[in-house]
């Protein structure tokens, strides 16, 4: 397929845990074609392993895939070509593409994920919280930790899934909230209630 030099596939029936991890990652991919560089997944080396990053500008999901070698994941930029309830196909963008070619994404265009990680003094934490559509208690408990006039889109919380999350709230106005669970991490920007 033009513009892509490699593919990997995740099927729910074969590796359900890995499939759920990739779904978590894909939830944060931008659907706004005007922000073309955010419609891809960035994959790069972080210490001795790979980290995959997706963002839509309001939130960022990071995945450090446990089975990167099994799937043949390599550094670079990936486009999700298929994203259904049972199957996902990731295509590695051909690095020989030139500016103006279809599918070209300059590596430097993707937001550098380490620069948007929240830093500073932690004002509050929650340990062992899970976000499930059938149990709103966790959403209510989480929302009570936000500052007055701040909110987070509940869909973003549901799309974190029912993993066991540790959450950090940082000091300052409209500071990102950080979520970590095993090989997954998310950073979500709160919105201001008007």
Secondary structure as the mmCIF struct_conf table of DSSP 4:
data_model
#
loop_
_struct_conf.conf_type_id
_struct_conf.id
_struct_conf.beg_label_comp_id
_struct_conf.beg_label_asym_id
_struct_conf.beg_label_seq_id
_struct_conf.end_label_comp_id
_struct_conf.end_label_asym_id
_struct_conf.end_label_seq_id
TURN_TY1_P TURN_TY1_P1 UNK A 2 UNK A 3
STRN STRN1 UNK A 4 UNK A 11
TURN_TY1_P TURN_TY1_P2 UNK A 12 UNK A 14
HELX_RH_AL_P HELX_RH_AL_P1 UNK A 16 UNK A 26
TURN_TY1_P TURN_TY1_P3 UNK A 27 UNK A 28
BEND BEND1 UNK A 29 UNK A 29
HELX_RH_3T_P HELX_RH_3T_P1 UNK A 33 UNK A 38
BEND BEND2 UNK A 39 UNK A 40
STRN STRN2 UNK A 41 UNK A 46
TURN_TY1_P TURN_TY1_P4 UNK A 47 UNK A 48
STRN STRN3 UNK A 49 UNK A 55
BEND BEND3 UNK A 57 UNK A 58
STRN STRN4 UNK A 59 UNK A 63
TURN_TY1_P TURN_TY1_P5 UNK A 66 UNK A 67
HELX_RH_AL_P HELX_RH_AL_P2 UNK A 68 UNK A 71
TURN_TY1_P TURN_TY1_P6 UNK A 72 UNK A 72
BEND BEND4 UNK A 75 UNK A 75
STRN STRN5 UNK A 76 UNK A 83
BEND BEND5 UNK A 85 UNK A 86
STRN STRN6 UNK A 87 UNK A 93
HELX_LH_PP_P HELX_LH_PP_P1 UNK A 94 UNK A 94
TURN_TY1_P TURN_TY1_P7 UNK A 95 UNK A 96
TURN_TY1_P TURN_TY1_P8 UNK A 99 UNK A 100
BEND BEND6 UNK A 101 UNK A 101
TURN_TY1_P TURN_TY1_P9 UNK A 102 UNK A 103
HELX_RH_3T_P HELX_RH_3T_P2 UNK A 107 UNK A 109
BEND BEND7 UNK A 110 UNK A 110
HELX_RH_3T_P HELX_RH_3T_P3 UNK A 113 UNK A 116
BEND BEND8 UNK A 117 UNK A 117
BEND BEND9 UNK A 120 UNK A 120
STRN STRN7 UNK A 122 UNK A 129
STRN STRN8 UNK A 132 UNK A 132
TURN_TY1_P TURN_TY1_P10 UNK A 133 UNK A 134
STRN STRN9 UNK A 135 UNK A 135
TURN_TY1_P TURN_TY1_P11 UNK A 136 UNK A 136
HELX_RH_AL_P HELX_RH_AL_P3 UNK A 137 UNK A 143
TURN_TY1_P TURN_TY1_P12 UNK A 144 UNK A 145
BEND BEND10 UNK A 146 UNK A 146
HELX_LH_PP_P HELX_LH_PP_P2 UNK A 147 UNK A 147
TURN_TY1_P TURN_TY1_P13 UNK A 148 UNK A 149
STRN STRN10 UNK A 150 UNK A 151
HELX_RH_AL_P HELX_RH_AL_P4 UNK A 154 UNK A 158
TURN_TY1_P TURN_TY1_P14 UNK A 159 UNK A 160
BEND BEND11 UNK A 162 UNK A 163
STRN STRN11 UNK A 165 UNK A 170
BEND BEND12 UNK A 171 UNK A 172
TURN_TY1_P TURN_TY1_P15 UNK A 173 UNK A 174
STRN STRN12 UNK A 177 UNK A 181
TURN_TY1_P TURN_TY1_P16 UNK A 182 UNK A 183
STRN STRN13 UNK A 184 UNK A 188
STRN STRN14 UNK A 191 UNK A 192
#
